[in-house]
Amino acid sequence: MAKDKTVGQLVVDIKRDLTDLVKSEVALAKAELADDAKAAGLGAGLFAGAALFGFFALMLLLIGASLTLALLLPTWASFLVVGVLLLLVAGVLALVGKSKISKVKAPERTIATSKDSVQALKGVR
């Protein structure tokens, strides 16, 4: 039966088969990732809930520290001391974060290979 087909018909069959193969591979990938995406979404929601409760706990601990310090200082001064300490911690974290981010470099090899690919494709025409 294959002997009866022309070269053009064979090329059309190959194109159709490749298209079907790619479509089925994409469908399989979607099916495999759907359950993982649901699990990841649930995990992210649980992390957000944990962060919220952690934040509430931190606030209560800070209020408790301020009130404990209020046994030695006026209440306003104890809250001021705790607030200044929090600003110092925030400043240190910001500086460390800035130094880490400034060390990030552009993906030079990827940019170079992309430019090479564009030049090669322009040369093909």
C-alpha positions as CSV (number, residue, x, y, z in Angstrom):
1,M,0.0,0.0,0.0
2,A,2.9,2.4,0.8
3,K,4.3,1.7,-2.6
4,D,1.2,3.3,-4.2
5,K,1.8,6.7,-2.5
6,T,3.7,9.5,-4.1
7,V,6.5,11.4,-2.4
8,G,4.2,14.3,-1.9
9,Q,1.6,12.1,-0.2
10,L,4.3,10.7,2.1
11,V,5.4,14.2,3.0
12,V,1.8,15.1,3.8
13,D,1.5,12.0,5.9
14,I,4.7,12.7,7.8
15,K,3.6,16.3,8.5
16,R,0.2,15.1,9.8
17,D,1.8,12.3,12.0
18,L,4.3,14.8,13.5
19,T,1.5,17.3,14.2
20,D,-0.5,14.5,15.9
21,L,2.5,13.5,17.9
22,V,3.2,17.0,19.1
23,K,-0.4,17.5,20.0
24,S,-0.6,14.3,22.0
25,E,2.7,15.1,23.8
26,V,1.3,18.5,24.8
27,A,-1.9,17.0,26.0
28,L,0.1,14.4,28.0
29,A,2.2,17.2,29.6
30,K,-1.0,19.2,30.5
31,A,-2.5,16.1,32.1
32,E,0.6,15.4,34.1
33,L,1.0,19.0,35.3
34,A,-2.6,19.6,36.2
35,D,-2.4,17.6,39.4
36,D,1.0,19.0,40.3
37,A,-0.3,22.5,39.7
38,K,-3.3,21.9,42.1
39,A,-0.9,20.5,44.7
40,A,1.4,23.5,44.3
41,G,-1.5,25.9,44.6
42,L,-2.7,24.3,47.8
43,G,0.9,24.3,49.2
44,A,1.3,28.0,48.4
45,G,-2.0,28.7,50.1
46,L,-0.9,26.8,53.2
47,F,2.4,28.7,53.2
48,A,0.5,32.0,53.0
49,G,-1.7,31.0,56.0
50,A,1.4,30.0,58.0
51,A,3.0,33.3,57.2
52,L,-0.1,35.2,58.3
53,F,-0.2,33.3,61.7
54,G,3.5,33.8,62.0
55,F,3.1,37.5,61.5
56,F,0.3,37.6,64.2
57,A,2.6,35.7,66.6
58,L,5.5,38.1,65.9
59,M,3.2,41.1,66.6
60,L,2.1,39.6,69.9
61,L,5.7,38.9,70.9
62,L,6.7,42.4,70.1
63,I,3.9,43.9,72.1
64,G,4.8,41.6,74.9
65,A,8.4,42.7,74.7
66,S,7.4,46.3,74.7
67,L,5.1,45.8,77.7
68,T,7.9,44.0,79.6
69,L,10.3,46.8,78.9
70,A,7.6,49.2,80.1
71,L,8.3,47.8,83.6
72,L,11.6,49.7,83.4
73,L,10.7,52.6,81.2
74,P,7.6,54.6,80.4
75,T,5.3,52.7,78.1
76,W,5.9,55.1,75.2
77,A,9.7,54.8,75.5
78,S,9.5,51.0,75.6
79,F,7.5,50.9,72.3
80,L,9.9,53.4,70.8
81,V,12.9,51.2,71.7
82,V,11.3,48.1,70.2
83,G,10.3,50.1,67.1
84,V,13.9,51.4,66.6
85,L,15.3,47.9,67.0
86,L,12.9,46.7,64.3
87,L,14.0,49.5,62.0
88,L,17.6,48.5,62.6
89,V,16.9,44.9,61.7
90,A,14.9,46.0,58.6
91,G,17.9,48.2,57.5
92,V,20.4,45.4,57.9
93,L,18.2,43.0,56.0
94,A,17.7,45.6,53.2
95,L,21.4,46.2,52.9
96,V,22.2,42.5,52.8
97,G,19.4,41.9,50.2
98,K,20.7,44.8,48.1
99,S,24.3,43.4,48.1
100,K,23.0,40.0,47.1
101,I,20.9,41.4,44.3
102,S,23.7,43.6,43.0
103,K,25.8,40.4,42.5
104,V,23.3,38.9,40.0
105,K,24.6,39.2,36.5
106,A,22.9,38.9,33.1
107,P,22.8,35.5,31.5
108,E,25.7,36.3,29.1
109,R,26.0,32.9,27.5
110,T,22.3,32.8,26.8
111,I,22.3,36.3,25.3
112,A,25.4,35.4,23.1
113,T,23.9,32.1,21.8
114,S,20.6,33.8,21.1
115,K,22.3,36.5,19.1
116,D,24.3,33.7,17.3
117,S,21.0,31.9,16.5
118,V,19.4,35.1,15.1
119,Q,22.4,35.7,12.9
120,A,22.4,32.1,11.7
121,L,18.7,32.3,10.9
122,K,19.2,35.6,9.0
123,G,22.0,33.9,7.0
124,V,19.7,31.0,6.1
125,R,17.3,33.2,4.0
